[in-house]
Amino acid sequence: MEHYPDAKVVLTVRGSEGWVKSMRKTVWGIFYGDDVMRHVSDARATLDPLWRRFINLMTRMNWDEETGAMAGDTHSDDGLAAIMERWNDSVKSTVPPDRLLVWDLQEGWEPLCEFLEVDVPGDPLPHLNETMSFREGIISGGLAVVNEWWDQREKPETGLHGAPVHN
């Protein structure tokens, strides 16, 4: 806000139960979940220095106990919901009211367009399955890196205990 003192801020809000469920299967799941997404992300971080840097940055920004936006009890649903509420309250108390729109997507285009002083599009507000798209991106991106590494390996002539190798 210091760099762009005239900028408007949009805080998208939703019910805590849906948000917690989504977080468990997306962002939180990369760092703490016992899920294929986390394990593929970890494998990618082993092979891809840029992904490792990204994960390290996100860890500091989100999960660091002193400075992270998500610092606190993320392992219980109530704790994670409280973190969401803390973030929303922080934005509401920091951003001047004339520069802030607290917007639930279920309200549609109208409040957003009015706030931004633009016309309402004729198309309905898009709604995609963000959880599936997020997981698809993380898993497929990681598998692509792992597969590229695997394809470039030096291939042995035999496998474990002399078994034939199937390339």
Phi and psi in radians as a Rosetta constraint file:
Dihedral C 1 N 2 CA 2 C 2 CIRCULARHARMONIC -1.184 0.35
Dihedral N 2 CA 2 C 2 N 3 CIRCULARHARMONIC -0.671 0.35
Dihedral C 2 N 3 CA 3 C 3 CIRCULARHARMONIC -1.306 0.35
Dihedral N 3 CA 3 C 3 N 4 CIRCULARHARMONIC -0.525 0.35
Dihedral C 3 N 4 CA 4 C 4 CIRCULARHARMONIC -2.256 0.35
Dihedral N 4 CA 4 C 4 N 5 CIRCULARHARMONIC 1.310 0.35
Dihedral C 4 N 5 CA 5 C 5 CIRCULARHARMONIC -1.134 0.35
Dihedral N 5 CA 5 C 5 N 6 CIRCULARHARMONIC -0.293 0.35
Dihedral C 5 N 6 CA 6 C 6 CIRCULARHARMONIC -1.768 0.35
Dihedral N 6 CA 6 C 6 N 7 CIRCULARHARMONIC -0.033 0.35
Dihedral C 6 N 7 CA 7 C 7 CIRCULARHARMONIC -1.175 0.35
Dihedral N 7 CA 7 C 7 N 8 CIRCULARHARMONIC 2.544 0.35
Dihedral C 7 N 8 CA 8 C 8 CIRCULARHARMONIC -1.603 0.35
Dihedral N 8 CA 8 C 8 N 9 CIRCULARHARMONIC 2.646 0.35
Dihedral C 8 N 9 CA 9 C 9 CIRCULARHARMONIC -2.132 0.35
Dihedral N 9 CA 9 C 9 N 10 CIRCULARHARMONIC 2.295 0.35
Dihedral C 9 N 10 CA 10 C 10 CIRCULARHARMONIC -1.962 0.35
Dihedral N 10 CA 10 C 10 N 11 CIRCULARHARMONIC 2.084 0.35
Dihedral C 10 N 11 CA 11 C 11 CIRCULARHARMONIC -1.816 0.35
Dihedral N 11 CA 11 C 11 N 12 CIRCULARHARMONIC 1.917 0.35
Dihedral C 11 N 12 CA 12 C 12 CIRCULARHARMONIC -1.472 0.35
Dihedral N 12 CA 12 C 12 N 13 CIRCULARHARMONIC 2.355 0.35
Dihedral C 12 N 13 CA 13 C 13 CIRCULARHARMONIC -2.190 0.35
Dihedral N 13 CA 13 C 13 N 14 CIRCULARHARMONIC 2.765 0.35
Dihedral C 13 N 14 CA 14 C 14 CIRCULARHARMONIC -2.777 0.35
Dihedral N 14 CA 14 C 14 N 15 CIRCULARHARMONIC 2.991 0.35
Dihedral C 14 N 15 CA 15 C 15 CIRCULARHARMONIC -1.108 0.35
Dihedral N 15 CA 15 C 15 N 16 CIRCULARHARMONIC 2.530 0.35
Dihedral C 15 N 16 CA 16 C 16 CIRCULARHARMONIC -1.145 0.35
Dihedral N 16 CA 16 C 16 N 17 CIRCULARHARMONIC -0.600 0.35
Dihedral C 16 N 17 CA 17 C 17 CIRCULARHARMONIC -1.093 0.35
Dihedral N 17 CA 17 C 17 N 18 CIRCULARHARMONIC -0.810 0.35
Dihedral C 17 N 18 CA 18 C 18 CIRCULARHARMONIC -1.173 0.35
Dihedral N 18 CA 18 C 18 N 19 CIRCULARHARMONIC -0.653 0.35
Dihedral C 18 N 19 CA 19 C 19 CIRCULARHARMONIC -1.151 0.35
Dihedral N 19 CA 19 C 19 N 20 CIRCULARHARMONIC -0.790 0.35
Dihedral C 19 N 20 CA 20 C 20 CIRCULARHARMONIC -1.067 0.35
Dihedral N 20 CA 20 C 20 N 21 CIRCULARHARMONIC -0.790 0.35
Dihedral C 20 N 21 CA 21 C 21 CIRCULARHARMONIC -1.039 0.35
Dihedral N 21 CA 21 C 21 N 22 CIRCULARHARMONIC -0.762 0.35
Dihedral C 21 N 22 CA 22 C 22 CIRCULARHARMONIC -1.142 0.35
Dihedral N 22 CA 22 C 22 N 23 CIRCULARHARMONIC -0.784 0.35
Dihedral C 22 N 23 CA 23 C 23 CIRCULARHARMONIC -1.046 0.35
Dihedral N 23 CA 23 C 23 N 24 CIRCULARHARMONIC -0.703 0.35
Dihedral C 23 N 24 CA 24 C 24 CIRCULARHARMONIC -1.045 0.35
Dihedral N 24 CA 24 C 24 N 25 CIRCULARHARMONIC -0.627 0.35
Dihedral C 24 N 25 CA 25 C 25 CIRCULARHARMONIC -1.627 0.35
Dihedral N 25 CA 25 C 25 N 26 CIRCULARHARMONIC -0.046 0.35
Dihedral C 25 N 26 CA 26 C 26 CIRCULARHARMONIC -2.202 0.35
Dihedral N 26 CA 26 C 26 N 27 CIRCULARHARMONIC -1.813 0.35
Dihedral C 26 N 27 CA 27 C 27 CIRCULARHARMONIC -1.018 0.35
Dihedral N 27 CA 27 C 27 N 28 CIRCULARHARMONIC -0.920 0.35
Dihedral C 27 N 28 CA 28 C 28 CIRCULARHARMONIC -1.039 0.35
Dihedral N 28 CA 28 C 28 N 29 CIRCULARHARMONIC -0.679 0.35
Dihedral C 28 N 29 CA 29 C 29 CIRCULARHARMONIC -1.093 0.35
Dihedral N 29 CA 29 C 29 N 30 CIRCULARHARMONIC -0.484 0.35
Dihedral C 29 N 30 CA 30 C 30 CIRCULARHARMONIC -1.163 0.35
Dihedral N 30 CA 30 C 30 N 31 CIRCULARHARMONIC -0.608 0.35
Dihedral C 30 N 31 CA 31 C 31 CIRCULARHARMONIC -1.710 0.35
Dihedral N 31 CA 31 C 31 N 32 CIRCULARHARMONIC -0.518 0.35
Dihedral C 31 N 32 CA 32 C 32 CIRCULARHARMONIC -2.268 0.35
Dihedral N 32 CA 32 C 32 N 33 CIRCULARHARMONIC -0.272 0.35
Dihedral C 32 N 33 CA 33 C 33 CIRCULARHARMONIC -1.269 0.35
Dihedral N 33 CA 33 C 33 N 34 CIRCULARHARMONIC 2.637 0.35
Dihedral C 33 N 34 CA 34 C 34 CIRCULARHARMONIC -1.715 0.35
Dihedral N 34 CA 34 C 34 N 35 CIRCULARHARMONIC 1.350 0.35
Dihedral C 34 N 35 CA 35 C 35 CIRCULARHARMONIC -2.496 0.35
Dihedral N 35 CA 35 C 35 N 36 CIRCULARHARMONIC 2.670 0.35
Dihedral C 35 N 36 CA 36 C 36 CIRCULARHARMONIC -1.008 0.35
Dihedral N 36 CA 36 C 36 N 37 CIRCULARHARMONIC -0.566 0.35
Dihedral C 36 N 37 CA 37 C 37 CIRCULARHARMONIC -1.047 0.35
Dihedral N 37 CA 37 C 37 N 38 CIRCULARHARMONIC -0.773 0.35
Dihedral C 37 N 38 CA 38 C 38 CIRCULARHARMONIC -1.139 0.35
Dihedral N 38 CA 38 C 38 N 39 CIRCULARHARMONIC -0.764 0.35
Dihedral C 38 N 39 CA 39 C 39 CIRCULARHARMONIC -1.188 0.35
Dihedral N 39 CA 39 C 39 N 40 CIRCULARHARMONIC -0.656 0.35
Dihedral C 39 N 40 CA 40 C 40 CIRCULARHARMONIC -1.172 0.35
Dihedral N 40 CA 40 C 40 N 41 CIRCULARHARMONIC -0.712 0.35
Dihedral C 40 N 41 CA 41 C 41 CIRCULARHARMONIC -1.080 0.35
Dihedral N 41 CA 41 C 41 N 42 CIRCULARHARMONIC -0.742 0.35
Dihedral C 41 N 42 CA 42 C 42 CIRCULARHARMONIC -1.081 0.35
Dihedral N 42 CA 42 C 42 N 43 CIRCULARHARMONIC -0.740 0.35
Dihedral C 42 N 43 CA 43 C 43 CIRCULARHARMONIC -1.102 0.35
Dihedral N 43 CA 43 C 43 N 44 CIRCULARHARMONIC -0.742 0.35
Dihedral C 43 N 44 CA 44 C 44 CIRCULARHARMONIC -1.080 0.35
Dihedral N 44 CA 44 C 44 N 45 CIRCULARHARMONIC -0.739 0.35
Dihedral C 44 N 45 CA 45 C 45 CIRCULARHARMONIC -1.089 0.35
Dihedral N 45 CA 45 C 45 N 46 CIRCULARHARMONIC -0.520 0.35
Dihedral C 45 N 46 CA 46 C 46 CIRCULARHARMONIC -1.185 0.35
Dihedral N 46 CA 46 C 46 N 47 CIRCULARHARMONIC -0.578 0.35
Dihedral C 46 N 47 CA 47 C 47 CIRCULARHARMONIC -1.747 0.35
Dihedral N 47 CA 47 C 47 N 48 CIRCULARHARMONIC -0.409 0.35
Dihedral C 47 N 48 CA 48 C 48 CIRCULARHARMONIC -2.098 0.35
Dihedral N 48 CA 48 C 48 N 49 CIRCULARHARMONIC 1.813 0.35
Dihedral C 48 N 49 CA 49 C 49 CIRCULARHARMONIC -1.050 0.35
Dihedral N 49 CA 49 C 49 N 50 CIRCULARHARMONIC -0.599 0.35
Dihedral C 49 N 50 CA 50 C 50 CIRCULARHARMONIC -1.195 0.35
Dihedral N 50 CA 50 C 50 N 51 CIRCULARHARMONIC -0.666 0.35
Dihedral C 50 N 51 CA 51 C 51 CIRCULARHARMONIC -1.153 0.35
Dihedral N 51 CA 51 C 51 N 52 CIRCULARHARMONIC -0.713 0.35
Dihedral C 51 N 52 CA 52 C 52 CIRCULARHARMONIC -1.029 0.35
Dihedral N 52 CA 52 C 52 N 53 CIRCULARHARMONIC -0.775 0.35
Dihedral C 52 N 53 CA 53 C 53 CIRCULARHARMONIC -1.076 0.35
Dihedral N 53 CA 53 C 53 N 54 CIRCULARHARMONIC -0.748 0.35
Dihedral C 53 N 54 CA 54 C 54 CIRCULARHARMONIC -1.066 0.35
Dihedral N 54 CA 54 C 54 N 55 CIRCULARHARMONIC -0.837 0.35
Dihedral C 54 N 55 CA 55 C 55 CIRCULARHARMONIC -1.069 0.35
Dihedral N 55 CA 55 C 55 N 56 CIRCULARHARMONIC -0.739 0.35
Dihedral C 55 N 56 CA 56 C 56 CIRCULARHARMONIC -1.094 0.35
Dihedral N 56 CA 56 C 56 N 57 CIRCULARHARMONIC -0.747 0.35
Dihedral C 56 N 57 CA 57 C 57 CIRCULARHARMONIC -1.094 0.35
Dihedral N 57 CA 57 C 57 N 58 CIRCULARHARMONIC -0.821 0.35
Dihedral C 57 N 58 CA 58 C 58 CIRCULARHARMONIC -1.126 0.35
Dihedral N 58 CA 58 C 58 N 59 CIRCULARHARMONIC -0.586 0.35
Dihedral C 58 N 59 CA 59 C 59 CIRCULARHARMONIC -1.100 0.35
Dihedral N 59 CA 59 C 59 N 60 CIRCULARHARMONIC -0.826 0.35
Dihedral C 59 N 60 CA 60 C 60 CIRCULARHARMONIC -1.138 0.35
Dihedral N 60 CA 60 C 60 N 61 CIRCULARHARMONIC -0.782 0.35
Dihedral C 60 N 61 CA 61 C 61 CIRCULARHARMONIC -1.177 0.35
Dihedral N 61 CA 61 C 61 N 62 CIRCULARHARMONIC -0.632 0.35
Dihedral C 61 N 62 CA 62 C 62 CIRCULARHARMONIC -1.751 0.35
Dihedral N 62 CA 62 C 62 N 63 CIRCULARHARMONIC -0.804 0.35
Dihedral C 62 N 63 CA 63 C 63 CIRCULARHARMONIC -1.875 0.35
Dihedral N 63 CA 63 C 63 N 64 CIRCULARHARMONIC -0.149 0.35
Dihedral C 63 N 64 CA 64 C 64 CIRCULARHARMONIC -1.023 0.35
Dihedral N 64 CA 64 C 64 N 65 CIRCULARHARMONIC 2.273 0.35
Dihedral C 64 N 65 CA 65 C 65 CIRCULARHARMONIC -1.150 0.35
Dihedral N 65 CA 65 C 65 N 66 CIRCULARHARMONIC -0.374 0.35
Dihedral C 65 N 66 CA 66 C 66 CIRCULARHARMONIC -1.731 0.35
Dihedral N 66 CA 66 C 66 N 67 CIRCULARHARMONIC -0.663 0.35
Dihedral C 66 N 67 CA 67 C 67 CIRCULARHARMONIC -2.104 0.35
Dihedral N 67 CA 67 C 67 N 68 CIRCULARHARMONIC -0.150 0.35
Dihedral C 67 N 68 CA 68 C 68 CIRCULARHARMONIC -1.261 0.35
Dihedral N 68 CA 68 C 68 N 69 CIRCULARHARMONIC 2.470 0.35
Dihedral C 68 N 69 CA 69 C 69 CIRCULARHARMONIC -1.079 0.35
Dihedral N 69 CA 69 C 69 N 70 CIRCULARHARMONIC -0.452 0.35
Dihedral C 69 N 70 CA 70 C 70 CIRCULARHARMONIC -1.888 0.35
Dihedral N 70 CA 70 C 70 N 71 CIRCULARHARMONIC 0.372 0.35
Dihedral C 70 N 71 CA 71 C 71 CIRCULARHARMONIC -1.049 0.35
Dihedral N 71 CA 71 C 71 N 72 CIRCULARHARMONIC 2.423 0.35
Dihedral C 71 N 72 CA 72 C 72 CIRCULARHARMONIC 2.267 0.35
Dihedral N 72 CA 72 C 72 N 73 CIRCULARHARMONIC -2.857 0.35
Dihedral C 72 N 73 CA 73 C 73 CIRCULARHARMONIC -1.372 0.35
Dihedral N 73 CA 73 C 73 N 74 CIRCULARHARMONIC 1.693 0.35
Dihedral C 73 N 74 CA 74 C 74 CIRCULARHARMONIC -1.674 0.35
Dihedral N 74 CA 74 C 74 N 75 CIRCULARHARMONIC -0.090 0.35
Dihedral C 74 N 75 CA 75 C 75 CIRCULARHARMONIC -1.524 0.35
Dihedral N 75 CA 75 C 75 N 76 CIRCULARHARMONIC -0.368 0.35
Dihedral C 75 N 76 CA 76 C 76 CIRCULARHARMONIC -1.768 0.35
Dihedral N 76 CA 76 C 76 N 77 CIRCULARHARMONIC 2.585 0.35
Dihedral C 76 N 77 CA 77 C 77 CIRCULARHARMONIC -1.088 0.35
Dihedral N 77 CA 77 C 77 N 78 CIRCULARHARMONIC -0.687 0.35
Dihedral C 77 N 78 CA 78 C 78 CIRCULARHARMONIC -1.112 0.35
Dihedral N 78 CA 78 C 78 N 79 CIRCULARHARMONIC -0.715 0.35
Dihedral C 78 N 79 CA 79 C 79 CIRCULARHARMONIC -1.125 0.35
Dihedral N 79 CA 79 C 79 N 80 CIRCULARHARMONIC -0.746 0.35
Dihedral C 79 N 80 CA 80 C 80 CIRCULARHARMONIC -1.142 0.35
Dihedral N 80 CA 80 C 80 N 81 CIRCULARHARMONIC -0.711 0.35
Dihedral C 80 N 81 CA 81 C 81 CIRCULARHARMONIC -1.096 0.35
Dihedral N 81 CA 81 C 81 N 82 CIRCULARHARMONIC -0.687 0.35
Dihedral C 81 N 82 CA 82 C 82 CIRCULARHARMONIC -1.113 0.35
Dihedral N 82 CA 82 C 82 N 83 CIRCULARHARMONIC -0.629 0.35
Dihedral C 82 N 83 CA 83 C 83 CIRCULARHARMONIC -1.121 0.35
Dihedral N 83 CA 83 C 83 N 84 CIRCULARHARMONIC -0.736 0.35
Dihedral C 83 N 84 CA 84 C 84 CIRCULARHARMONIC -1.065 0.35
Dihedral N 84 CA 84 C 84 N 85 CIRCULARHARMONIC -0.809 0.35
Dihedral C 84 N 85 CA 85 C 85 CIRCULARHARMONIC -1.102 0.35
Dihedral N 85 CA 85 C 85 N 86 CIRCULARHARMONIC -0.694 0.35
Dihedral C 85 N 86 CA 86 C 86 CIRCULARHARMONIC -1.059 0.35
Dihedral N 86 CA 86 C 86 N 87 CIRCULARHARMONIC -0.748 0.35
Dihedral C 86 N 87 CA 87 C 87 CIRCULARHARMONIC -1.106 0.35
Dihedral N 87 CA 87 C 87 N 88 CIRCULARHARMONIC -0.853 0.35
Dihedral C 87 N 88 CA 88 C 88 CIRCULARHARMONIC -1.032 0.35
Dihedral N 88 CA 88 C 88 N 89 CIRCULARHARMONIC -0.774 0.35
Dihedral C 88 N 89 CA 89 C 89 CIRCULARHARMONIC -1.102 0.35
Dihedral N 89 CA 89 C 89 N 90 CIRCULARHARMONIC -0.664 0.35
Dihedral C 89 N 90 CA 90 C 90 CIRCULARHARMONIC -1.109 0.35
Dihedral N 90 CA 90 C 90 N 91 CIRCULARHARMONIC -0.780 0.35
Dihedral C 90 N 91 CA 91 C 91 CIRCULARHARMONIC -1.098 0.35
Dihedral N 91 CA 91 C 91 N 92 CIRCULARHARMONIC -0.806 0.35
Dihedral C 91 N 92 CA 92 C 92 CIRCULARHARMONIC -1.091 0.35
Dihedral N 92 CA 92 C 92 N 93 CIRCULARHARMONIC -0.596 0.35
Dihedral C 92 N 93 CA 93 C 93 CIRCULARHARMONIC -1.493 0.35
Dihedral N 93 CA 93 C 93 N 94 CIRCULARHARMONIC -0.274 0.35
Dihedral C 93 N 94 CA 94 C 94 CIRCULARHARMONIC -1.673 0.35
Dihedral N 94 CA 94 C 94 N 95 CIRCULARHARMONIC -0.700 0.35
Dihedral C 94 N 95 CA 95 C 95 CIRCULARHARMONIC -1.507 0.35
Dihedral N 95 CA 95 C 95 N 96 CIRCULARHARMONIC 2.255 0.35
Dihedral C 95 N 96 CA 96 C 96 CIRCULARHARMONIC -0.995 0.35
Dihedral N 96 CA 96 C 96 N 97 CIRCULARHARMONIC 2.411 0.35
Dihedral C 96 N 97 CA 97 C 97 CIRCULARHARMONIC -0.958 0.35
Dihedral N 97 CA 97 C 97 N 98 CIRCULARHARMONIC -0.574 0.35
Dihedral C 97 N 98 CA 98 C 98 CIRCULARHARMONIC -1.296 0.35
Dihedral N 98 CA 98 C 98 N 99 CIRCULARHARMONIC -0.195 0.35
Dihedral C 98 N 99 CA 99 C 99 CIRCULARHARMONIC -1.870 0.35
Dihedral N 99 CA 99 C 99 N 100 CIRCULARHARMONIC 0.024 0.35
Dihedral C 99 N 100 CA 100 C 100 CIRCULARHARMONIC -2.067 0.35
Dihedral N 100 CA 100 C 100 N 101 CIRCULARHARMONIC 2.318 0.35
Dihedral C 100 N 101 CA 101 C 101 CIRCULARHARMONIC -2.031 0.35
Dihedral N 101 CA 101 C 101 N 102 CIRCULARHARMONIC 2.107 0.35
Dihedral C 101 N 102 CA 102 C 102 CIRCULARHARMONIC -1.645 0.35
Dihedral N 102 CA 102 C 102 N 103 CIRCULARHARMONIC 1.968 0.35
Dihedral C 102 N 103 CA 103 C 103 CIRCULARHARMONIC -2.254 0.35
Dihedral N 103 CA 103 C 103 N 104 CIRCULARHARMONIC 2.190 0.35
Dihedral C 103 N 104 CA 104 C 104 CIRCULARHARMONIC -1.695 0.35
Dihedral N 104 CA 104 C 104 N 105 CIRCULARHARMONIC 2.194 0.35
Dihedral C 104 N 105 CA 105 C 105 CIRCULARHARMONIC -0.965 0.35
Dihedral N 105 CA 105 C 105 N 106 CIRCULARHARMONIC -0.453 0.35
Dihedral C 105 N 106 CA 106 C 106 CIRCULARHARMONIC -1.163 0.35
Dihedral N 106 CA 106 C 106 N 107 CIRCULARHARMONIC -0.232 0.35
Dihedral C 106 N 107 CA 107 C 107 CIRCULARHARMONIC -1.329 0.35
Dihedral N 107 CA 107 C 107 N 108 CIRCULARHARMONIC -0.231 0.35
Dihedral C 107 N 108 CA 108 C 108 CIRCULARHARMONIC 1.445 0.35
Dihedral N 108 CA 108 C 108 N 109 CIRCULARHARMONIC -2.981 0.35
Dihedral C 108 N 109 CA 109 C 109 CIRCULARHARMONIC -1.141 0.35
Dihedral N 109 CA 109 C 109 N 110 CIRCULARHARMONIC -0.624 0.35
Dihedral C 109 N 110 CA 110 C 110 CIRCULARHARMONIC -0.927 0.35
Dihedral N 110 CA 110 C 110 N 111 CIRCULARHARMONIC -0.928 0.35
Dihedral C 110 N 111 CA 111 C 111 CIRCULARHARMONIC -1.090 0.35
Dihedral N 111 CA 111 C 111 N 112 CIRCULARHARMONIC -0.655 0.35
Dihedral C 111 N 112 CA 112 C 112 CIRCULARHARMONIC -1.154 0.35
Dihedral N 112 CA 112 C 112 N 113 CIRCULARHARMONIC -0.845 0.35
Dihedral C 112 N 113 CA 113 C 113 CIRCULARHARMONIC -1.149 0.35
Dihedral N 113 CA 113 C 113 N 114 CIRCULARHARMONIC -0.671 0.35
Dihedral C 113 N 114 CA 114 C 114 CIRCULARHARMONIC -1.088 0.35
Dihedral N 114 CA 114 C 114 N 115 CIRCULARHARMONIC -0.794 0.35
Dihedral C 114 N 115 CA 115 C 115 CIRCULARHARMONIC -1.072 0.35
Dihedral N 115 CA 115 C 115 N 116 CIRCULARHARMONIC -0.719 0.35
Dihedral C 115 N 116 CA 116 C 116 CIRCULARHARMONIC -1.510 0.35
Dihedral N 116 CA 116 C 116 N 117 CIRCULARHARMONIC -0.086 0.35
Dihedral C 116 N 117 CA 117 C 117 CIRCULARHARMONIC 1.036 0.35
Dihedral N 117 CA 117 C 117 N 118 CIRCULARHARMONIC 0.858 0.35
Dihedral C 117 N 118 CA 118 C 118 CIRCULARHARMONIC -2.276 0.35
Dihedral N 118 CA 118 C 118 N 119 CIRCULARHARMONIC 2.836 0.35
Dihedral C 118 N 119 CA 119 C 119 CIRCULARHARMONIC -1.225 0.35
Dihedral N 119 CA 119 C 119 N 120 CIRCULARHARMONIC 2.629 0.35
Dihedral C 119 N 120 CA 120 C 120 CIRCULARHARMONIC -1.333 0.35
Dihedral N 120 CA 120 C 120 N 121 CIRCULARHARMONIC 2.202 0.35
Dihedral C 120 N 121 CA 121 C 121 CIRCULARHARMONIC -1.099 0.35
Dihedral N 121 CA 121 C 121 N 122 CIRCULARHARMONIC 2.675 0.35
Dihedral C 121 N 122 CA 122 C 122 CIRCULARHARMONIC -1.311 0.35
Dihedral N 122 CA 122 C 122 N 123 CIRCULARHARMONIC -0.406 0.35
Dihedral C 122 N 123 CA 123 C 123 CIRCULARHARMONIC -1.407 0.35
Dihedral N 123 CA 123 C 123 N 124 CIRCULARHARMONIC 2.609 0.35
Dihedral C 123 N 124 CA 124 C 124 CIRCULARHARMONIC -1.144 0.35
Dihedral N 124 CA 124 C 124 N 125 CIRCULARHARMONIC 2.721 0.35
Dihedral C 124 N 125 CA 125 C 125 CIRCULARHARMONIC -1.052 0.35
Dihedral N 125 CA 125 C 125 N 126 CIRCULARHARMONIC 2.200 0.35
Dihedral C 125 N 126 CA 126 C 126 CIRCULARHARMONIC -1.118 0.35
Dihedral N 126 CA 126 C 126 N 127 CIRCULARHARMONIC 2.492 0.35
Dihedral C 126 N 127 CA 127 C 127 CIRCULARHARMONIC -2.398 0.35
Dihedral N 127 CA 127 C 127 N 128 CIRCULARHARMONIC 2.001 0.35
Dihedral C 127 N 128 CA 128 C 128 CIRCULARHARMONIC -2.022 0.35
Dihedral N 128 CA 128 C 128 N 129 CIRCULARHARMONIC 2.878 0.35
Dihedral C 128 N 129 CA 129 C 129 CIRCULARHARMONIC -1.449 0.35
Dihedral N 129 CA 129 C 129 N 130 CIRCULARHARMONIC 1.489 0.35
Dihedral C 129 N 130 CA 130 C 130 CIRCULARHARMONIC -1.083 0.35
Dihedral N 130 CA 130 C 130 N 131 CIRCULARHARMONIC -0.634 0.35
Dihedral C 130 N 131 CA 131 C 131 CIRCULARHARMONIC -1.075 0.35
Dihedral N 131 CA 131 C 131 N 132 CIRCULARHARMONIC -0.834 0.35
Dihedral C 131 N 132 CA 132 C 132 CIRCULARHARMONIC -1.123 0.35
Dihedral N 132 CA 132 C 132 N 133 CIRCULARHARMONIC -0.723 0.35
Dihedral C 132 N 133 CA 133 C 133 CIRCULARHARMONIC -1.117 0.35
Dihedral N 133 CA 133 C 133 N 134 CIRCULARHARMONIC -0.748 0.35
Dihedral C 133 N 134 CA 134 C 134 CIRCULARHARMONIC -1.053 0.35
Dihedral N 134 CA 134 C 134 N 135 CIRCULARHARMONIC -0.895 0.35
Dihedral C 134 N 135 CA 135 C 135 CIRCULARHARMONIC -1.073 0.35
Dihedral N 135 CA 135 C 135 N 136 CIRCULARHARMONIC -0.729 0.35
Dihedral C 135 N 136 CA 136 C 136 CIRCULARHARMONIC -1.020 0.35
Dihedral N 136 CA 136 C 136 N 137 CIRCULARHARMONIC -0.782 0.35
Dihedral C 136 N 137 CA 137 C 137 CIRCULARHARMONIC -1.132 0.35
Dihedral N 137 CA 137 C 137 N 138 CIRCULARHARMONIC -0.786 0.35
Dihedral C 137 N 138 CA 138 C 138 CIRCULARHARMONIC -1.164 0.35
Dihedral N 138 CA 138 C 138 N 139 CIRCULARHARMONIC -0.844 0.35
Dihedral C 138 N 139 CA 139 C 139 CIRCULARHARMONIC -1.201 0.35
Dihedral N 139 CA 139 C 139 N 140 CIRCULARHARMONIC -0.821 0.35
Dihedral C 139 N 140 CA 140 C 140 CIRCULARHARMONIC -1.177 0.35
Dihedral N 140 CA 140 C 140 N 141 CIRCULARHARMONIC -0.656 0.35
Dihedral C 140 N 141 CA 141 C 141 CIRCULARHARMONIC -1.095 0.35
Dihedral N 141 CA 141 C 141 N 142 CIRCULARHARMONIC -0.751 0.35
Dihedral C 141 N 142 CA 142 C 142 CIRCULARHARMONIC -1.151 0.35
Dihedral N 142 CA 142 C 142 N 143 CIRCULARHARMONIC -0.768 0.35
Dihedral C 142 N 143 CA 143 C 143 CIRCULARHARMONIC -1.105 0.35
Dihedral N 143 CA 143 C 143 N 144 CIRCULARHARMONIC -0.617 0.35
Dihedral C 143 N 144 CA 144 C 144 CIRCULARHARMONIC -1.076 0.35
Dihedral N 144 CA 144 C 144 N 145 CIRCULARHARMONIC -0.746 0.35
Dihedral C 144 N 145 CA 145 C 145 CIRCULARHARMONIC -1.155 0.35
Dihedral N 145 CA 145 C 145 N 146 CIRCULARHARMONIC -0.787 0.35
Dihedral C 145 N 146 CA 146 C 146 CIRCULARHARMONIC -1.117 0.35
Dihedral N 146 CA 146 C 146 N 147 CIRCULARHARMONIC -0.758 0.35
Dihedral C 146 N 147 CA 147 C 147 CIRCULARHARMONIC -1.116 0.35
Dihedral N 147 CA 147 C 147 N 148 CIRCULARHARMONIC -0.683 0.35
Dihedral C 147 N 148 CA 148 C 148 CIRCULARHARMONIC -1.108 0.35
Dihedral N 148 CA 148 C 148 N 149 CIRCULARHARMONIC -0.773 0.35
Dihedral C 148 N 149 CA 149 C 149 CIRCULARHARMONIC -1.044 0.35
Dihedral N 149 CA 149 C 149 N 150 CIRCULARHARMONIC -0.784 0.35
Dihedral C 149 N 150 CA 150 C 150 CIRCULARHARMONIC -1.118 0.35
Dihedral N 150 CA 150 C 150 N 151 CIRCULARHARMONIC -0.721 0.35
Dihedral C 150 N 151 CA 151 C 151 CIRCULARHARMONIC -1.159 0.35
Dihedral N 151 CA 151 C 151 N 152 CIRCULARHARMONIC -0.472 0.35
Dihedral C 151 N 152 CA 152 C 152 CIRCULARHARMONIC -1.608 0.35
Dihedral N 152 CA 152 C 152 N 153 CIRCULARHARMONIC 0.005 0.35
Dihedral C 152 N 153 CA 153 C 153 CIRCULARHARMONIC -1.226 0.35
Dihedral N 153 CA 153 C 153 N 154 CIRCULARHARMONIC 2.801 0.35
Dihedral C 153 N 154 CA 154 C 154 CIRCULARHARMONIC -1.357 0.35
Dihedral N 154 CA 154 C 154 N 155 CIRCULARHARMONIC 2.138 0.35
Dihedral C 154 N 155 CA 155 C 155 CIRCULARHARMONIC -1.625 0.35
Dihedral N 155 CA 155 C 155 N 156 CIRCULARHARMONIC 2.201 0.35
Dihedral C 155 N 156 CA 156 C 156 CIRCULARHARMONIC -1.293 0.35
Dihedral N 156 CA 156 C 156 N 157 CIRCULARHARMONIC 2.840 0.35
Dihedral C 156 N 157 CA 157 C 157 CIRCULARHARMONIC -1.439 0.35
Dihedral N 157 CA 157 C 157 N 158 CIRCULARHARMONIC -0.457 0.35
Dihedral C 157 N 158 CA 158 C 158 CIRCULARHARMONIC -2.322 0.35
Dihedral N 158 CA 158 C 158 N 159 CIRCULARHARMONIC 2.785 0.35
Dihedral C 158 N 159 CA 159 C 159 CIRCULARHARMONIC -1.749 0.35
Dihedral N 159 CA 159 C 159 N 160 CIRCULARHARMONIC -2.735 0.35
Dihedral C 159 N 160 CA 160 C 160 CIRCULARHARMONIC -0.963 0.35
Dihedral N 160 CA 160 C 160 N 161 CIRCULARHARMONIC 2.255 0.35
Dihedral C 160 N 161 CA 161 C 161 CIRCULARHARMONIC 0.998 0.35
Dihedral N 161 CA 161 C 161 N 162 CIRCULARHARMONIC 0.557 0.35
Dihedral C 161 N 162 CA 162 C 162 CIRCULARHARMONIC 1.352 0.35
Dihedral N 162 CA 162 C 162 N 163 CIRCULARHARMONIC 0.163 0.35
Dihedral C 162 N 163 CA 163 C 163 CIRCULARHARMONIC -1.150 0.35
Dihedral N 163 CA 163 C 163 N 164 CIRCULARHARMONIC 2.631 0.35
Dihedral C 163 N 164 CA 164 C 164 CIRCULARHARMONIC -1.108 0.35
Dihedral N 164 CA 164 C 164 N 165 CIRCULARHARMONIC 2.539 0.35
Dihedral C 164 N 165 CA 165 C 165 CIRCULARHARMONIC -1.633 0.35
Dihedral N 165 CA 165 C 165 N 166 CIRCULARHARMONIC 2.302 0.35
Dihedral C 165 N 166 CA 166 C 166 CIRCULARHARMONIC -1.844 0.35
Dihedral N 166 CA 166 C 166 N 167 CIRCULARHARMONIC 1.849 0.35
